[in-house]
Structure formats: C-alpha cells, structure tokens
Amino acid sequence: MCAQRSEAVELTADADGVRAFYHAEVAKHGYTHRGLGFNNRESQLHRFDVLRSVGDLHRARVLDVGAGLGDFVRYLWARGVVPDYTGLELCEHLVAEARRRHQGPGPARFLAGDILTADLSGPYDYVIASGIFGLETPSAAGRIIPTLTRLYELCRRAVAVNFLSARASRKAPQRLYVEPLEALARALTLTPTVTLRHDYLPNDFTLFLYREPRWTELDSEHQGGQ
C-alpha cells in the first residue's frame, strides 16, 4: 500500500510540472495554439480530423481529456457536429479561459482536474485525448498505462488518443516520443478491437480503442468462422 501511495504522489507531482510548463507557454505566446504547444494551427486540425473519425460524435456524450481552450468542441461545432461535451483540463487558467470563450450551439462543460484522480460522471460514449502525452516530465512515461486504462474505463463506445511517435525522423526537446507498437500492445490488453493510425503526420500516431468488436455484428451471418 505504501508503494502504491508513493507512485500516486509521483504521478500527481508530474501533473504539477505540466501545469508549470503551460503557464510559461501561455505567458510567452498567449492563449493561442502555440501557447498550447502546437507549432501551427494546421497540425492541430490534422489531429482533430483523425480524432473525429472515431465515430459519430453528433449528440453523443463526449469527454475531451486535455481540452485546453476547448478548441476541439469548437472544431466540431464548425462542422455541424454538436455533442454533449465535457472538457477536462489540468491547468486551471486554461479552464477559466475556455469557459470565458464558450459560445456554441450545444452543451459544453469545462472541468479542472487530472484524469487519474478526477471524479467524473461517466461513462461517456466517446473519450478523446489529444496531446496529453506530449510533454517529457519525470513520470510522463509512467502515466501512459494508468491513463490509457482510465480512458477506456470511462468510455461506452470508444477512445481516441494520440501520441508523438518514436518513429519520427525529427524530434523536439522536452517532448515525449512513444513507440507505437508498445502503445498498441497495451491497448490490446484492454480490448481486442484497436486501430492504429500512423499515416497523417510525420511525427504522430493515434490509437482507437473500441468497446464492441465489429465482428459481433456479423456473428449471425458468419457462424463457425466462415
């Protein structure tokens, strides 16, 4: 038990380091894509295009982990997709700014908290997580497995989560690059229905973890493995 408490304290302290990093980035760049760690708006939109493809998000209950300023829900609204949206963000100052900016056609709640400890009213139809593993901190790699597990626990239909890829030809300092096959192997311990996308940006990949295998829909048509 003492070892478990010590590990939890380390992971929470790691979250404090993430908060400090984004405080400094916003101080330099303001409440912009650069303040959130994106080099350009186009790369952010590429990631959103991929995340959106996880399923039909219109009128679905969606949890956006690492919501930042709520850019993902505004991206959806601009394309006629109106979910029942909750955004969870570590940094309280980003949550305050997201709430201030909120103006859209559907419900949007912004909460401050760490996905590993937050008391959330799940399950959600879809859990989306963009950029939450991007920063290299002392316990960043150690957060991946418990975070993936928590994301999957909270979903009713699917999880979409992205990472910086260890296969990237160029790497930036202070960033955590994850081996895609290792992340895939972990995802497959949670569900047999997983998709890996490594085809949309040179330094990024996305995992989709589905609650219901598609082949269950075909069982009545294909009995006996035919």
Helices and strands as residue ranges (DSSP letters): H 2-29, H 41-52, E 61-65, H 71-78, E 84-89, H 92-101, E 108-112, E 124-129, H 140-154, E 155-165, E 177-178, H 180-190, E 194-197, E 204-210, G 214-218, G 223-225
